[in-house]
Structures are given as C-alpha cells and as structure tokens.
Amino acid sequence: MARSSTPPPNGGGPPLAYRNQDFLDSDAGRPLRILAEYLQPFDALRKQRVRDTIVFMGSARIDPDGPFARYYTEARELARLVTGWSQSLQSDAQHFLVCTGGGPGIMEAANRGAADAGGRSIGLNIGLPHEQRPNPYIPEDLCFEFHYFFMRKLWFAHLARAIVVFPGGYGTMDELFELLTLAQTRKLDRPIRILLYGPDYWKELVNFDALVRHGMISREDLELFSFVDKPVEALHALQQGIPSEPAPSTPALAKSTTPRGRHDR
C-alpha cells in the first residue's frame, strides 16, 4: 500500500504543545484551560447569534413532586412566558434567551419552560463531586460544561440583562450576592435587573433591613432588587425594567468599568 507523501504536522517528533494532553492537564496548562472556558462559549454563542440572556437561578434540590413543587412549576411557567416574549421581538439575533446553571431543580424547570414555548435556552453546567448532569431540555449546541466556578459565573454576568433568583442554598446565594455586588459597585457598564422570587423565603433568609440598620449597606442599595411572587408579575417587572432596543453586537457582552468610568475593553 502506498504511503502518504504528506508529512505529519510536527515532523514525527513529540506532540505539539496544544495537542499534548498531559501538558494541557498539568498545573502549567491551567491558564490555557481557563482561557478555553472563556473562548469556547464565546465562539458558540456568536455562531448561534445569542445576543443577551435572562438568567434563572435557584436550588437544584427542588423537584416537581416535592414540598416546594410550586417553585418548580412557576419557574417553568415564567421561562415559558419569557421565551414567548423573546420570540415576539423583532430582531435578527436571539434576544433575552433563558439561561440557567444547566442542572436539575429550578434550572431544569426554566430550560423546560423555554422548550414548552418552542424556544431555545442555555445551560451553563459545572462538574461537581455529586455529578451534576445537564438536564435534557437544553439544546446540545447551547449546553456548556465548566470546571471553574468563576468562569461559569462570568458567563452568567457577561450576557445577563436580568436575573430571577428562586429559593436556593449556598450556590444560589453565592451567585446572587456576586451580582448584587457588581450592581452596587457599578462595576458593569449596564444595569442588571434583579428579581427575588418568593418574598417569604428571601425575607426570612436574609434580613436586608438589618444590613441597612447596621450601616453595612445604604438604604438605596435595597433598590437594586425587587421581590416578585407570581410568573406574570415577574414577567411584567422584566418587561418594564429592561430596555428592548437592539444591542450593537452579538453576543452583547457587558464591559467592566474602571474607577474613572472608562470601559475595560
């Protein structure tokens, strides 16, 4: 059999660095792995013409048959309404897509609600010791797997025009307070609408008034978020609080601001 006259790309020597799996998995290769978790979603979202998102957050432990099934049902319904709104907008890109953490519970409910409306949604899944797996309602080309929590949270913030935070635990609170901090410090060049779904839960869990009383936040910081308790109420708050004019680019990434107000390009 004739041998190919085309030499291998590295001349038959050791593997190229970017094809050397041992190197990519090593401590020295960590910056490349981090960068890949930025560039791969960016490339995929650009190809899919995703412009911006509305992020749903909440517990992975809430299921449709459990004691907090109400929140699963209402997250699903709200995602269906948001997706219908998104589909009604005149745009050549995908505007206000539902985005979740990709797993079960509230995340599954939101991706499922988008599918109910015949729309697409995004899942930003992360590998965990207990093997959080992507739920089945995320389109394959909009399902992403992360190793680094901070890169996953960057992508939540990067495209979000709003977040709706359903009851949840440590992970949900981590994501909520990071975005509240970005809003409080005006670190992003555009506002993010923040809705806390289920005021009974959130007011019991976090004493926001005590933070003001002790001088840890300003009274004005309470205006960074709103409480909602019904899907239609939440949809109305989103529609009233987010400008729907087309963004100049796809994806429409939020930029960070410097202390002097300049944008970090």
Long-range contacts (C-beta under 8 A, 24 or more apart in sequence): 33-147, 33-148, 34-148, 34-151, 37-146, 37-147, 37-148, 37-151, 37-152, 38-151, 38-154, 40-144, 41-124, 41-144, 41-155, 42-251, 44-141, 44-142, 44-144, 45-122, 45-142, 45-159, 45-250, 45-251, 46-250, 46-251, 48-94, 48-120, 48-141, 48-142, 49-92, 49-93, 49-94, 49-250, 50-93, 50-94, 50-97, 50-122, 50-142, 50-159, 50-250, 50-251, 51-91, 51-93, 51-94, 51-95, 51-159, 51-246, 51-247, 51-250, 51-251, 51-252, 52-95, 52-96, 52-97, 52-159, 52-160, 52-161, 52-247, 52-251, 52-252, 53-96, 53-97, 53-98, 53-99, 53-122, 53-159, 53-160, 53-161, 54-82, 54-96, 54-97, 54-98, 54-99, 54-160, 54-161, 54-162, 54-163, 54-164, 54-238, 54-242, 55-99, 55-100, 55-156, 55-160, 55-162, 55-163, 55-164, 56-98, 56-99, 56-100, 56-106, 56-107, 56-109, 56-110, 56-163, 56-164, 56-166, 57-100, 57-101, 57-106, 57-163, 57-164, 57-165, 57-166, 57-168, 57-172, 57-175, 57-176, 58-105, 58-106, 58-107, 58-165, 58-166, 58-167, 58-168, 58-172, 58-197, 59-105, 59-106, 59-166, 59-167, 59-168, 59-169, 59-172, 60-101, 60-103, 60-104, 60-105, 60-106, 60-107, 60-132, 60-168, 60-171, 61-105, 61-169, 62-105, 62-106, 62-109, 62-166, 62-167, 63-104, 63-105, 64-109, 68-167, 71-106, 71-109, 71-166, 71-167, 71-197, 71-198, 72-105, 72-106, 72-108, 72-109, 73-109, 74-197, 74-230, 74-231, 75-106, 75-109, 75-110, 75-113, 75-164, 75-166, 75-197, 76-109, 76-110, 76-112, 76-113, 76-116, 77-113, 77-231, 78-110, 78-113, 78-164, 78-197, 78-231, 78-234, 78-235, 79-109, 79-110, 79-111, 79-112, 79-113, 79-114, 79-116, 79-117, 79-121, 80-113, 80-114, 80-116, 80-117, 81-113, 81-117, 81-231, 81-232, 81-235, 82-113, 82-114, 82-235, 82-238, 83-113, 83-114, 83-116, 83-117, 83-118, 83-119, 83-121, 84-117, 84-119, 85-235, 85-238, 85-239, 86-119, 87-117, 87-118, 87-119, 89-244, 91-246, 93-246, 93-250, 94-120, 95-244, 95-246, 96-161, 96-242, 96-244, 97-121, 97-122, 97-142, 98-122, 99-123, 99-124, 99-156, 99-159, 99-160, 100-124, 100-138, 101-125, 101-126, 101-152, 101-171, 102-126, 102-132, 102-134, 102-135, 102-138, 102-143, 102-144, 103-132, 103-133, 103-134, 103-135, 104-132, 104-133, 104-135, 106-166, 106-167, 106-168, 107-135, 108-135, 108-137, 111-135, 111-137, 111-138, 112-137, 124-152, 124-155, 124-156, 126-152, 153-178, 157-182, 157-188, 157-192, 157-254, 158-251, 158-253, 158-254, 159-251, 159-252, 159-253, 159-254, 160-192, 160-254, 161-190, 161-192, 161-193, 161-242, 162-192, 162-193, 162-194, 162-195, 162-238, 162-241, 162-242, 163-192, 163-193, 163-194, 163-195, 164-195, 164-197, 164-228, 164-234, 164-238, 165-194, 165-195, 165-196, 165-197, 165-202, 166-197, 166-198, 167-197, 167-198, 167-201, 167-202, 173-205, 180-224, 180-225, 183-224, 184-217, 184-221, 184-224, 186-257, 187-256, 187-257, 188-254, 188-255, 188-256, 188-257, 189-254, 189-255, 189-256, 189-257, 189-263, 190-254, 192-254, 193-226, 193-237, 193-238, 193-241, 193-242, 194-224, 194-225, 194-226, 195-225, 195-226, 195-227, 195-228, 195-234, 195-237, 195-238, 196-225, 196-226, 196-227, 196-228, 197-227, 197-228, 197-229, 197-234, 198-229, 199-227, 199-228, 199-229, 202-227, 203-227
